[in-house]
Amino acid sequence: MKTLSAFSRKRARAAQRRRKIINTSTLFLLCLLVMSLTFFNGSVASGENSVARTMVIAEGDTLWKLAGEHAPRGMDIRDYLDEILTVNNITDSIVYPGQEIILP
């Protein structure tokens, strides 16, 4: 026959195990949240603007110049220039003053 103190110890151990599982799960979820914010928000973390902008071409502007000024940090200018051409459905690199260009 078991005594009352044996049941109390058993109940205390079970409660301790539950607290340990809850603490470990909370720590795991917190680490997962930090890692996901770090990896999935790279452009936001570096302070870059991910919204497309519309620019009006001024006299003397070229697509190469615009790509060099507005390319995201770390991105090759040639790749950004290709994106500009694709987004604006432009086949050649000639632009005219007053023309509107979308910068991705």
Sequence and secondary structure as in RCSB ss.txt:
>XXXX:A:sequence
MKTLSAFSRKRARAAQRRRKIINTSTLFLLCLLVMSLTFFNGSVASGENSVARTMVIAEGDTLWKLAGEHAPRGM
DIRDYLDEILTVNNITDSIVYPGQEIILP
>XXXX:A:secstr
   HHHHHHHHHHHHHHHHHHHHHHHHHHHHHHHHHHHHHTHHHHTT   S EEEE  TT  HHHHHHHHS TT 
 HHHHHHHHHHHTT SSS   TT EEEE 
